[in-house]
């Protein structure tokens, strides 16, 4: 089963989960802003995995994080769908962002 680390306050995470639900894809959701255990798990991954380098350089948190069944980490949630021939829907784009500069999560 897919594992998703994110936050209910993150617009990208909300859109990712919307698309997972819309396509009836099962996943385990870990909200890092609701669980210290989940936050610690996420930070352990973020601190050690090179998949986060670009996000960290830009000052992003690095969510949503998708971990596939084979253990691969990805921050490119839209590609998860497009690589499977599914359309990505962006419901209610608000222009919200998670970073101080307003450009990403």
N, C-alpha and C positions, 0 to 999 in steps of 0.2 A: 504494500500500500504506500502511496505517496505520503510524504511528510512535509508540511508547510509551516515555516516559522514566519510570523508576521505580527501585525497589530491591527486591532479594530479602528485605530486612529489613522492608519496609513491608507491613502486613497488607492495606491497601487495594489496593496494587499486586498482591499475590498473588491476591486475589479477582478483580481486573480481568482478569489474565492467565488465571485459571481459566475465567472466562466467555468470553473470546475463544477459548481452546482448545476449550472445550465446544461452541461454536457454529461451530467450524472456520473462524474468521476469521483470515486471514493478517495478520501485523504484524511490524514490525521492533522488537525490544526493545533498549533502551539502559538498562543498569543503571548508574545514576550513582554507585553505591558500588563498582563494579568497574572503572570506566574513567575516567581523568582527562579524556580527550577528550570522553567523554559528559557528564561533570560540567560541563566548560567550555561545551559546547553548551547544556546545560540552563540554566546560570546566565546565559548571554547572553540567552536567551529570557525567563527570569524577571525579569531586571533591566529589560527594555525593554517587555514586553507588559502591558497593562492587565488582562488576564485573571487575573493573579496578585495584583492589589491586595487583594482580600478575604482571600486566603490569607495574604499577608504581614502584613496588619493583625492577623490572629488568631495569628500566630507559626507558621504551618504552613510546611512546605517547599514544597508545591505539586505533590505527586506523588500518584497517577499523573497524568502529563500525556499527553493524546492529541492527536496532530496528524493531522487527516484528510487525505485525498488532495488536497483543495482548499486545504490550508494552514491551516485553521482550528484554533485551539488551544482545548482544553477540559479542564477539571479535573473535570467532572461525568461520570465514567465510566459511572455507572448509566444516565444518560439516553441514552447511545449505544445501549444495548440496548433500553430501553423505547420509544424513538422508532421502533425498527424492529420492534416487536411481539414482542421476545424477553424472556423472564423472566430476572431476575437471581437467581443463586443465591449464597448466602453460606455456603460450606463452612467448618465448624469455627470459627465466630466465637469469637475468643479474648479480646476486650476489649483487645487490644494497640493501641498507637498510636505514632506517630512523634514526637510533641511532648512537651515536658517536662511539660505539664499533663495529658497522657494523653487528649486529646480529638480528635486528628486527625493528618493527615500533610501 
